[in-house]
């Protein structure tokens, strides 16, 4: 009976399912107040079901350029105060980067700058509790464990047979509790015929990627815990599930981030993308970028994902590069054309 129910579910999905979209990007510090409204405009135009932010909302260790422009002191002998910035950085992010999405659901992940001192995870939970405890997240959490009433930086939700998993590696590793939670979840997914794909979003790329110089490779615990997660996801892929991994942290776009000698000789290559292009200062590509499928730097943009009825490749990703002209007029007026142009050509300037 169970096999018949699964077969009927898959048949019904193939007959009646319609394609739908979601949008992903990360790293919106520095110029995110300028770039994120353009991402929101693209997400709305593509009728995205949700937006997924992979961390680093504000710089925290220094003034973001957009924030400094908006709060430029006007009186004599006045300077921006770091205490004011620390108090207002996240409300600024909510006002200028999240509100443009309107009623579209937004899912958030931790980035390393989001817990940079003096900010802490507890501060983050307090500021973003409404997002971490959104109905779809809370319902799934309690469905998994009726006694789990705690907020976490890691969570998941299921839509159309796809398990969307947000992980927390802002501290460059996965702690023991998160690893145990994820291992249980992936084993359930592997056994569940209704789950056809797993999409994992996190801030830092898993170890031994093309971006290894700026990833979980930076700490021994990061390497150990990240390699374990990679192996679990690879086992899931080999069992027949479609698996996709998304990260940011490095401020460029890259497809094929795990196509490295290490993973080619240690089990296999997972599909992986880096999409750290939501406003942060752009980084040069690493030398190994020649092995990527696509690699671009000094660009802003977002990943447009299309979910289809395909069982082999149900989620297809396309990078949507933004141009300066895509910034909404009200944003240009508020932050000035000069700041918008500076963000596009000098964040930093290409070599």
C-alpha positions in Angstrom: 0.0 0.0 0.0 2.8 2.4 0.8 4.5 1.9 -2.6 1.1 2.4 -4.3 0.6 5.7 -2.3 4.1 6.9 -3.3 3.5 6.0 -7.0 0.2 7.9 -7.0 1.8 10.9 -5.4 4.5 11.0 -8.1 2.0 10.4 -10.9 -0.2 13.2 -9.6 2.8 15.6 -9.3 3.8 14.8 -12.9 0.3 15.4 -14.2 -0.7 18.5 -12.3 2.4 20.2 -11.0 3.4 23.6 -12.4 6.9 25.0 -12.4 7.6 27.6 -9.7 10.5 29.7 -8.6 12.5 30.8 -5.6 15.4 33.2 -5.3 18.7 32.9 -3.4 21.7 35.2 -2.7 23.9 36.1 0.2 26.4 38.7 1.6 24.5 42.0 1.4 26.8 44.1 3.6 28.5 47.2 2.3 26.1 48.1 -0.5 23.2 45.8 0.2 20.7 48.6 0.8 21.2 49.5 -2.9 21.5 46.0 -4.4 18.9 44.1 -2.4 15.9 46.2 -3.6 16.9 45.3 -7.1 17.0 41.6 -6.1 13.6 42.0 -4.6 12.3 43.6 -7.8 13.6 40.6 -9.8 12.1 38.1 -7.3 8.7 39.7 -7.5 8.9 40.0 -11.3 9.6 36.2 -11.5 6.8 35.5 -9.0 9.2 33.7 -6.7 7.6 31.7 -3.9 10.3 32.8 -1.4 13.7 34.5 -1.0 16.6 32.8 0.8 19.4 35.0 2.3 22.6 33.0 3.1 24.0 35.5 5.6 26.1 38.6 6.3 23.5 41.3 6.4 25.7 44.1 7.6 29.5 44.5 8.0 29.4 45.1 11.8 33.2 45.5 12.0 32.9 48.8 10.1 30.3 51.2 8.6 28.6 49.9 5.5 29.0 52.4 2.6 25.2 52.7 2.1 24.6 53.2 5.9 27.3 55.9 6.0 25.7 57.7 3.1 22.2 57.6 4.6 23.4 58.8 8.0 26.0 61.2 6.9 26.4 63.9 9.7 25.4 67.4 8.7 26.5 69.5 11.6 30.1 70.8 12.3 32.5 68.4 14.0 30.1 65.5 13.8 31.1 62.0 13.0 29.3 58.7 12.7 29.1 57.0 16.0 29.8 53.2 16.1 27.4 52.8 19.0 24.6 54.2 16.8 25.6 52.0 14.0 25.6 48.8 16.1 22.2 49.7 17.4 20.7 50.4 14.0 22.6 48.1 11.6 20.0 45.2 11.7 16.9 47.5 11.7 18.5 49.2 8.7 18.8 45.8 7.0 15.2 45.0 7.7 14.0 48.4 6.5 16.0 48.7 3.3 16.7 45.0 2.4 13.8 42.9 3.6 10.8 45.2 3.3 11.2 45.5 -0.5 10.1 41.8 -0.7 6.7 42.8 0.6 4.6 39.7 1.5 7.0 37.2 0.0 8.4 34.8 2.6 12.0 35.4 3.5 14.3 32.7 5.0 17.5 33.8 6.8 20.8 32.1 7.5 23.6 33.1 9.8 26.8 34.7 8.3 30.1 35.2 10.1 29.6 39.0 10.2 26.2 38.4 11.8 27.9 37.1 14.9 30.9 39.3 14.8 31.6 40.8 18.2 30.0 42.6 19.9 27.1 40.8 18.1 26.2 37.3 19.3 23.9 34.5 18.2 21.6 35.5 21.1 21.4 39.0 19.7 20.6 37.5 16.3 17.8 35.3 17.7 16.3 38.3 19.4 16.3 40.5 16.4 15.2 37.9 13.8 12.9 35.7 15.9 9.9 36.5 13.6 11.8 35.0 10.7 13.3 32.0 12.6 9.9 31.2 14.0 7.8 31.7 10.8 4.8 29.4 10.7 6.2 27.1 8.1 9.5 26.7 10.1 7.7 26.3 13.4 5.2 23.8 12.1 7.9 21.6 10.6 10.1 21.9 13.7 7.2 20.7 15.9 6.2 18.0 13.4 9.8 16.6 13.7 9.8 17.0 17.5 6.7 18.2 19.4 8.9 19.1 22.4 11.3 21.4 20.4 10.2 25.0 21.1 13.7 26.5 20.7 14.9 28.8 18.0 17.9 27.6 16.0 20.1 29.0 13.2 19.5 25.7 11.4 16.1 24.5 10.3 14.2 23.1 7.4 10.9 23.1 5.6 9.4 20.9 2.9 7.6 22.1 -0.3 6.5 20.0 -3.3 8.7 17.0 -2.3 11.8 19.2 -1.8 13.5 19.5 1.6 15.0 23.0 2.0 17.6 22.9 4.7 19.3 26.0 6.2 22.5 25.2 8.1 24.5 27.3 10.5 28.2 27.4 9.9 28.8 31.1 10.6 31.4 30.1 13.2 33.1 27.9 10.4 31.9 24.6 11.8 28.8 22.6 12.6 28.3 21.9 16.3 27.4 18.5 17.7 23.7 19.2 18.2 23.3 20.5 14.7 25.2 17.5 13.2 23.0 15.0 15.1 19.8 16.9 13.9 21.0 16.9 10.3 22.0 13.2 10.3 18.5 12.2 11.6 16.9 14.5 9.0 18.9 13.2 6.0 18.2 9.6 7.0 14.5 10.3 7.1 14.8 12.0 3.7 16.6 9.0 2.3 13.8 6.7 3.4 10.9 8.9 2.4 9.8 8.2 -1.1 7.9 11.5 -1.2 11.2 13.5 -0.9 12.7 13.9 -4.3 15.3 16.5 -3.7 17.3 18.2 -1.0 18.5 21.8 -1.3 21.0 22.8 1.4 21.8 26.5 2.0 24.6 27.7 4.3 27.0 30.6 4.6 30.4 29.1 4.1 31.1 26.5 1.5 31.8 22.9 2.7 35.5 22.0 2.9 37.9 21.2 0.0 36.0 23.3 -2.6 37.4 25.7 -5.2 36.9 28.4 -2.6 38.8 26.5 0.1 40.8 29.6 1.0 37.6 31.2 2.3 35.4 28.4 3.6 35.1 25.8 6.4 38.7 24.9 5.7 39.8 27.7 8.0 39.4 25.6 11.2 40.1 21.9 12.1 36.5 21.5 13.5 35.2 23.1 10.3 37.0 20.6 8.1 35.9 17.6 10.2 32.3 18.6 10.6 32.0 19.8 7.0 33.6 16.7 5.5 31.0 14.6 7.5 28.1 16.6 6.1 29.5 16.4 2.6 29.7 12.6 2.9 26.1 12.3 4.1 24.9 14.5 1.2 26.9 12.4 -1.2 25.4 9.2 0.1 22.0 10.7 -0.3 22.8 11.6 -3.9 24.1 8.1 -4.6 20.9 6.7 -3.3 19.0 8.5 -6.1 17.9 11.7 -4.5 18.7 15.0 -6.2 21.0 17.1 -4.0 22.0 20.8 -4.4 24.3 22.9 -2.2 24.2 26.7 -2.0 26.6 29.0 -0.2 27.9 32.6 -0.2 30.7 34.0 2.1 33.0 34.5 -0.9 31.8 37.5 -2.8 31.5 36.2 -6.3 29.3 33.8 -8.4 30.5 30.3 -9.0 28.8 27.1 -10.3 30.6 23.8 -9.8 32.4 24.8 -6.6 33.1 21.2 -5.6 34.8 20.2 -8.8 38.2 19.7 -7.2 40.8 17.0 -7.3 40.1 16.2 -3.6 36.4 15.5 -4.2 36.9 13.8 -7.5 39.2 11.3 -5.7 37.3 11.2 -2.4 33.8 10.0 -3.3 32.4 12.3 -5.9 31.4 15.9 -6.8 28.2 17.4 -5.4 26.4 20.1 -7.4 27.4 23.4 -5.6 27.0 27.1 -6.1 28.4 30.2 -4.4 26.1 33.2 -4.7 27.8 35.9 -2.5 26.7 38.7 -4.8 24.0 40.7 -2.9 26.0 43.9 -2.2 29.2 43.0 -0.4 32.6 44.1 -1.7 33.6 41.8 -4.6 36.5 39.4 -4.2 39.0 38.2 -6.8 38.4 34.7 -8.1 40.7 32.0 -6.7 43.3 30.4 -9.1 41.3 27.1 -9.1 38.3 28.9 -10.5 39.4 27.6 -13.9 37.9 24.3 -12.8 34.4 25.8 -12.1 31.6 25.5 -14.6 31.0 29.2 -14.4 32.8 31.8 -12.3 32.2 35.6 -12.3 33.4 38.4 -10.0 32.8 42.1 -9.8 29.1 41.4 -10.4 25.9 41.6 -8.4 23.0 39.3 -8.8 20.9 36.4 -7.6 20.1 32.8 -8.3 16.8 32.2 -9.9 15.7 28.6 -9.2 13.0 26.8 -11.1 11.3 23.8 -9.5 9.9 21.4 -12.1 8.2 17.9 -12.0 11.4 16.2 -13.2 12.6 13.4 -10.9 16.2 13.5 -12.0 16.8 17.2 -11.9 13.8 18.9 -10.2 15.6 22.2 -9.4 17.4 24.2 -12.1 19.5 27.2 -11.3 20.2 30.3 -13.3 22.4 33.3 -12.3 20.6 36.6 -12.9 23.2 39.4 -13.1 22.0 42.9 -12.1 23.0 46.1 -13.8 23.1 49.6 -12.3 19.9 50.5 -14.1 18.1 47.8 -12.2 18.2 49.7 -9.0 14.7 51.1 -8.3 14.4 54.9 -8.8 13.3 55.5 -5.2 16.5 53.8 -3.9 18.7 55.8 -6.3 17.0 59.0 -5.0 17.4 58.1 -1.4 21.0 57.0 -1.5 22.1 59.3 -4.4 23.1 58.4 -7.9 26.8 58.9 -6.8 26.6 56.3 -4.1 24.8 53.8 -6.4 27.4 54.3 -9.1 30.3 54.0 -6.6 28.8 50.7 -5.3 28.7 49.4 -8.9 32.2 50.4 -10.1 34.2 50.8 -6.9 33.3 48.0 -4.4 36.2 47.6 -4.9 37.3 48.7 -8.4 38.3 45.8 -10.7 42.0 45.3 -11.0 
